[in-house]
Structures are given as C-alpha cells and as structure tokens.
Amino acid sequence: MADTIFRYPFRNFFLDHPPIFREYYGSTALLDWIESPTAHILKINVPGFKKDEIKVQIEEGNVLHLRGESLKKENHGKEIVWHIAERGNGKEDFSRMIELPVDVKLDKIKAHIENGVLTVIVPKDSSHKVRNINIGSRL
C-alpha cells in the first residue's frame, strides 16, 4: 500500500524498507535473492521458458525488470476435452521488477538459464566503501 502512495524518488526517503518487488500478470516466477561479498545473485524459476522468450532489462535507473512470454500452444485435436488446466494451456507471461541497491555495477550484469532456472548475477561496486574522515580541532 505504501508503495502506491510514495512513488520514486521519494519512496526510499520516507520509507525504510528493503528494495521493492513488483509482480504483474499473476506471476509464477518465484525468486531467490542471495547476497555474497562480491555480488547479488538472483535465481528465478522459469520452467518451460527458452532464453529467447525472456528479457532482462534495467529501467528507471536501477530497477531490474525480468519478463517472460511463452507461447505453449498444445494442439491435441478437436476430439480432446480439457477437464482441468492448472499448468496453463496458452500464453503464460510473467514480469518481475526489482529495485537494486545503489552499490552495483549495472553495466556488468550477466544472466543465464539452465534447467528452468534463470540466474542473474549483479556484481557489487567495491568503490562504494566507507571512508573514515579524520577529525581535527581547526579547519
């Protein structure tokens, strides 16, 4: 709810919460976000998608947008009657938007897909380290 009231760029100023996640189309793309000392690693379940059906883009500065569009049209003929279709029987889309931290190298992001899992590696920018300032008695 708060995300609909406070829009970028004021969202992080007024709200102290982790980066935002936005889903569209009743997304079924489940996500794990792991942080190592050198990178953020995102693992997204995308079973049945091929790499050319998935787009990984950076939008609005530091928002990672993951999109998938699969055309799984199974032709079983006119004599087939569907009783239950829980796995989907047509076009299934997903879209996830993730606001990344500011200490990342956006130009070095890599992604690959294997066994129905899309892995996105977002390297950290090591130049954003804390720097101590010496305190003197006069300027």
Summary of the structure (lengths in Angstrom):
residues: 139
radius of gyration: 20.5
end to end distance: 47.2
largest distance: 89.5
contacts: 286
relative contact order: 0.23
helix: 10%
strand: 39%
